[in-house]
Every structure is written in C-alpha cells, then in structure tokens.
C-alpha cells in the first residue's frame, strides 16, 4: 500500500529515492522547481539531460512523458523529469497532467524507487489552477498501480499545501 504524505517546503531538500522535476521539454533547466533542482543538483543532471537530448529526445521530452537522470548532489538517487502541460481555458489538458504523475511513477517503478517526491506539476509558471492541479495529482497517484511505498507531495507555500490537504482529505 502506498502512503501519501504532504510537506510544505523545498523539494530540493527532500531525502528520497527519486525527486520529480517539473521540467520544460528542453530538459536543459529553467525557472521554478526545474531551475532549483538543476542549481542544487549540480552539473551532473544537466550533463545527463544533454545526453538525452543528443540521443532519444532530440526534439525535447513530450508533454506528459517522464525520463530519469542522476540526482547529482541532491539527497536522492534519481531525478525523474516530466513535462507538464500549460493550462488553457479553451482546451482540456487534464489527461496530459495526469500522465505526468502516472509516467513518473512508471519510471520510478522501473528504477526500483520506493520513495518519490513530487512538486505540484504545472501549477507554477504553466498557470494550472492549484485546486484543479491538486485534485488531478492526488486522484492520479491514488489510482496508480505502483510499487512506490511513499509518495510525498512537496508544496512550496502554505496555499498549495492547504489545497493538497483538502484534496487528500
């Protein structure tokens, strides 16, 4: 049985098997969680991301997919990069967002990860409303068939934490 925990704080400070990165499709770093993970994890993460771009993901990682690299200097074994959708009022992209969580857990299972820390994918600069993002995240990980023992949602601020707490019930 998988345990879901909520933590308010900095995902780059978590001690887990795998940290999920809300990456952009380039895999080459960016702002928000992505930038923080690359900065704290050091150059080894970027080096593996560059290798992925040079081999399997020449056009970038597609939205809703996930891929793992080393965690570099983070207190984790791996970083699982996933590309969330940009929120759009005129198009339902909920399935792409749910796919980020499912695919990240699939990769975690392939790696043998038992503890995984997730950010609130797409709820930052990609504009996904926090209440809906939390609802999709919690429902998706609860429904996932996974060997991961602990899923930790690491929320940057109190408002995000409280919304995830409401959804987690």
TORBATOR-964434 format. One record per residue: residue number from 1; x, y, z of N, C-alpha, C in turn; residue in one letter. Coordinates in steps of 0.05 Angstrom, whole numbers, always signed. Layout:
N
  dose    n_px    n_py    n_pz   ca_px   ca_py   ca_pz    c_px    c_py    c_pz  lumfi
   NUM       X       Y       Z       X       Y       Z       X       Y       Z      a
...
This chain:
169
  dose    n_px    n_py    n_pz   ca_px   ca_py   ca_pz    c_px    c_py    c_pz  lumfi
     1     +17     -24      +0      +0      +0      +0     +17     +25      +0      x
     2     +10     +44     -16     +25     +69     -19     +15     +89      +1      x
     3     +34    +102     +15     +27    +124     +33     +31    +150     +19      x
     4     +12    +169     +22     +15    +196     +11     +20    +215     +34      x
     5     +42    +230     +32     +48    +250     +52     +50    +277     +39      x
     6     +43    +298     +55     +46    +325     +45     +67    +339     +62      x
     7     +84    +355     +49    +105    +370     +62    +104    +398     +50      x
     8    +105    +418     +68    +109    +445     +58    +139    +451     +60      x
     9    +151    +458     +37    +179    +463     +37    +192    +463     +10      x
    10    +218    +458     +10    +235    +459     -14    +241    +431     -23      x
    11    +231    +423     -46    +234    +396     -56    +263    +388     -59      x
    12    +281    +407     -63    +309    +401     -67    +322    +393     -40      x
    13    +308    +396     -18    +318    +388      +8    +308    +361     +18      x
    14    +292    +348      +1    +280    +322      +9    +300    +300      +6      x
    15    +298    +280     +24    +314    +256     +23    +296    +233     +15      x
    16    +297    +226     -11    +280    +206     -23    +296    +191     -44      x
    17    +285    +169     -54    +298    +155     -76    +297    +172    -102      x
    18    +274    +184    -107    +271    +200    -132    +256    +225    -127      x
    19    +266    +247    -139    +253    +273    -138    +243    +278    -166      x
    20    +217    +285    -168    +205    +291    -194    +210    +320    -200      x
    21    +219    +325    -224    +224    +353    -234    +202    +361    -253      x
    22    +190    +384    -248    +171    +396    -266    +188    +410    -288      x
    23    +197    +394    -307    +216    +404    -327    +202    +417    -350      x
    24    +218    +432    -366    +208    +440    -392    +218    +420    -413      x
    25    +206    +421    -436    +212    +400    -456    +241    +399    -465      x
    26    +256    +421    -462    +284    +421    -470    +301    +404    -452      x
    27    +292    +399    -427    +308    +385    -407    +333    +399    -399      x
    28    +336    +424    -406    +361    +438    -402    +359    +459    -379      x
    29    +340    +456    -362    +337    +474    -339    +318    +497    -346      x
    30    +310    +511    -326    +291    +533    -329    +287    +547    -303      x
    31    +262    +556    -299    +256    +570    -274    +242    +552    -255      x
    32    +233    +563    -233    +217    +548    -213    +231    +524    -203      x
    33    +216    +502    -200    +226    +477    -190    +249    +467    -207      x
    34    +246    +469    -234    +266    +460    -253    +293    +473    -247      x
    35    +293    +499    -246    +317    +514    -241    +330    +507    -214      x
    36    +313    +504    -193    +322    +498    -166    +336    +470    -166      x
    37    +323    +451    -179    +335    +424    -180    +362    +424    -194      x
    38    +363    +438    -217    +388    +439    -232    +410    +453    -215      x
    39    +402    +475    -202    +422    +490    -186    +433    +473    -163      x
    40    +415    +462    -147    +424    +447    -124    +436    +420    -131      x
    41    +426    +408    -152    +436    +382    -160    +463    +382    -174      x
    42    +470    +406    -185    +496    +409    -197    +497    +400    -227      x
    43    +521    +401    -238    +524    +397    -267    +519    +369    -277      x
    44    +519    +349    -260    +515    +321    -270    +487    +318    -281      x
    45    +467    +331    -270    +440    +329    -280    +438    +340    -308      x
    46    +449    +364    -312    +448    +377    -338    +464    +360    -358      x
    47    +486    +349    -350    +502    +333    -369    +486    +309    -379      x
    48    +471    +295    -361    +455    +273    -370    +431    +282    -387      x
    49    +420    +305    -380    +398    +316    -396    +408    +322    -424      x
    50    +432    +333    -427    +443    +338    -453    +447    +312    -469      x
    51    +455    +291    -455    +458    +265    -469    +431    +255    -479      x
    52    +410    +258    -463    +384    +250    -471    +375    +266    -495      x
    53    +380    +292    -496    +373    +308    -519    +388    +300    -544      x
    54    +413    +292    -540    +430    +284    -563    +423    +256    -573      x
    55    +409    +241    -557    +402    +213    -566    +372    +210    -570      x
    56    +357    +204    -549    +329    +196    -552    +310    +220    -555      x
    57    +317    +243    -545    +297    +265    -544    +308    +290    -558      x
    58    +315    +287    -583    +326    +309    -599    +308    +332    -601      x
    59    +282    +327    -601    +262    +349    -603    +251    +356    -576      x
    60    +263    +345    -555    +254    +350    -528    +235    +328    -518      x
    61    +231    +328    -491    +214    +308    -479    +185    +317    -483      x
    62    +168    +299    -494    +140    +307    -499    +124    +311    -473      x
    63    +105    +329    -474     +87    +334    -451     +74    +308    -442      x
    64     +74    +305    -415     +62    +281    -403     +80    +257    -401      x
    65    +104    +259    -412    +123    +237    -410    +143    +241    -387      x
    66    +159    +221    -381    +178    +223    -359    +203    +207    -366      x
    67    +226    +217    -356    +251    +204    -360    +269    +210    -336      x
    68    +287    +192    -329    +304    +195    -305    +333    +201    -312      x
    69    +345    +216    -294    +374    +221    -294    +384    +217    -266      x
    70    +410    +220    -263    +422    +221    -237    +410    +244    -221      x
    71    +413    +243    -195    +404    +266    -178    +428    +284    -171      x
    72    +451    +277    -181    +474    +295    -176    +479    +298    -146      x
    73    +480    +322    -137    +486    +328    -108    +461    +329     -91      x
    74    +437    +323    -102    +413    +322     -86    +414    +297     -68      x
    75    +398    +297     -46    +397    +274     -28    +376    +254     -39      x
    76    +382    +245     -63    +364    +226     -77    +382    +210     -96      x
    77    +371    +188    -107    +386    +172    -126    +381    +182    -154      x
    78    +356    +191    -159    +349    +199    -186    +331    +224    -186      x
    79    +332    +238    -209    +312    +258    -215    +295    +247    -238      x
    80    +269    +248    -235    +251    +240    -256    +239    +265    -268      x
    81    +247    +271    -292    +238    +295    -306    +211    +290    -320      x
    82    +192    +307    -316    +166    +304    -330    +158    +332    -340      x
    83    +146    +333    -363    +138    +358    -375    +107    +361    -372      x
    84     +99    +380    -355     +71    +385    -352     +60    +402    -374      x
    85     +33    +401    -378     +21    +418    -398     +17    +447    -387      x
    86     +17    +465    -406     +10    +493    -399     -21    +494    -398      x
    87     -31    +506    -377     -60    +507    -373     -73    +524    -395      x
    88     -96    +516    -405    -110    +531    -425    -140    +530    -419      x
    89    -153    +553    -418    -181    +555    -412    -198    +543    -434      x
    90    -187    +542    -458    -203    +534    -481    -198    +505    -489      x
    91    -180    +490    -475    -174    +463    -482    -169    +447    -457      x
    92    -182    +424    -454    -178    +407    -430    -153    +390    -434      x
    93    -133    +397    -418    -107    +382    -419    -103    +366    -394      x
    94    -125    +360    -380    -123    +345    -355    -110    +318    -358      x
    95    -115    +304    -380    -103    +278    -384     -73    +280    -387      x
    96     -63    +301    -399     -34    +305    -401     -22    +309    -373      x
    97     -36    +324    -356     -26    +329    -329     -26    +303    -313      x
    98     -48    +288    -315     -49    +262    -301     -27    +243    -311      x
    99     -21    +244    -337      +0    +228    -348     +27    +234    -336      x
   100     +32    +259    -329     +58    +266    -316     +62    +249    -290      x
   101     +41    +247    -274     +43    +232    -249     +45    +202    -254      x
   102     +28    +192    -273     +29    +163    -279     +56    +155    -291      x
   103     +65    +170    -310     +91    +164    -323    +114    +166    -304      x
   104    +114    +186    -286    +135    +189    -266    +135    +164    -248      x
   105    +112    +155    -240    +111    +131    -223    +119    +106    -238      x
   106    +113    +104    -264    +122     +82    -281    +153     +81    -281      x
   107    +165    +104    -286    +194    +106    -286    +205     +99    -259      x
   108    +193    +109    -238    +202    +103    -210    +201     +72    -206      x
   109    +180     +59    -215    +178     +30    -212    +201     +16    -228      x
   110    +206     +25    -252    +228     +14    -268    +255     +16    -253      x
   111    +259     +39    -239    +284     +44    -225    +285     +29    -199      x
   112    +262     +20    -188    +261      +8    -162    +259     +28    -139      x
   113    +251     +52    -145    +248     +73    -125    +225     +66    -106      x
   114    +229     +70     -80    +208     +65     -60    +196     +91     -49      x
   115    +211    +113     -51    +201    +139     -41    +205    +159     -64      x
   116    +184    +174     -69    +184    +193     -91    +172    +220     -81      x
   117    +186    +242     -87    +176    +268     -80    +167    +283    -106      x
   118    +142    +292    -105    +130    +307    -128    +126    +336    -121      x
   119    +131    +354    -140    +121    +381    -137     +92    +382    -148      x
   120     +80    +405    -147     +53    +409    -158     +58    +416    -188      x
   121     +60    +395    -205     +66    +399    -233     +47    +417    -247      x
   122     +58    +436    -263     +43    +455    -280     +29    +477    -265      x
   123     +30    +478    -238     +15    +499    -224     +31    +525    -220      x
   124     +55    +525    -228     +71    +550    -226     +68    +567    -251      x
   125     +91    +570    -265     +92    +587    -289     +73    +577    -311      x
   126     +66    +550    -311     +49    +539    -331     +20    +545    -326      x
   127     +14    +558    -303     -13    +570    -299     -36    +552    -291      x
   128     -31    +526    -285     -53    +509    -278     -64    +517    -251      x
   129     -91    +520    -249    -103    +528    -224     -96    +508    -202      x
   130     -88    +517    -179     -78    +500    -157     -99    +480    -149      x
   131    -124    +488    -146    -145    +469    -137    -148    +446    -156      x
   132    -149    +451    -182    -152    +430    -202    -126    +414    -204      x
   133    -103    +427    -203     -78    +412    -204     -75    +393    -181      x
   134     -83    +402    -157     -82    +384    -133    -101    +361    -136      x
   135    -125    +367    -146    -145    +346    -149    -135    +324    -168      x
   136    -124    +332    -191    -114    +313    -211     -90    +298    -200      x
   137     -72    +311    -186     -48    +298    -175     -56    +277    -155      x
   138     -72    +284    -135     -80    +265    -114     -95    +242    -125      x
   139    -115    +247    -142    -132    +226    -154    -115    +207    -171      x
   140     -96    +218    -186     -79    +201    -204     -61    +183    -188      x
   141     -47    +194    -168     -28    +177    -153     -44    +156    -136      x
   142     -67    +163    -126     -84    +144    -111     -92    +121    -129      x
   143     -98    +126    -154    -108    +106    -173     -85     +90    -186      x
   144     -60     +99    -184     -38     +87    -198     -31     +60    -186      x
   145     -25     +41    -203     -14     +15    -195     +16     +19    -194      x
   146     +27     +19    -169     +56     +25    -166     +67     +10    -142      x
   147     +93      +4    -144    +108      -8    -121    +120     +13    -103      x
   148    +117     +39    -110    +127     +61     -93    +113     +59     -67      x
   149    +128     +60     -45    +116     +58     -18    +107     +85      -7      x
   150    +122    +106     -14    +114    +132      -4    +115    +153     -26      x
   151     +93    +166     -30     +92    +189     -49     +89    +214     -32      x
   152    +108    +232     -35    +109    +256     -20    +103    +280     -39      x
   153     +82    +295     -33     +78    +320     -48     +92    +341     -32      x
   154    +111    +355     -44    +126    +376     -31    +117    +402     -43      x
   155    +102    +417     -26     +89    +442     -35    +105    +466     -25      x
   156    +110    +485     -43    +128    +507     -37    +116    +526     -16      x
   157     +90    +531     -17     +78    +551      +1     +53    +540     +15      x
   158     +44    +555     +34     +22    +547     +51      -4    +543     +35      x
   159      -9    +561     +16     -34    +558      +0     -34    +532     -16      x
   160     -12    +525     -28     -10    +500     -43     -14    +476     -24      x
   161      +0    +477      -1      -2    +456     +19     -32    +452     +27      x
   162     -45    +474     +33     -72    +472     +42     -91    +461     +21      x
   163     -86    +468      -4    -103    +457     -26     -98    +427     -29      x
   164     -74    +419     -28     -68    +390     -30     -80    +375      -6      x
   165     -79    +387     +18     -90    +375     +42    -121    +372     +38      x
   166    -134    +392     +26    -163    +390     +21    -168    +366      +2      x
   167    -152    +364     -19    -157    +343     -39    -150    +315     -27      x
   168    -130    +314     -10    -122    +288      +1    -141    +278     +22      x
   169    -157    +298     +33    -178    +291     +52    -168    +279     +77      x
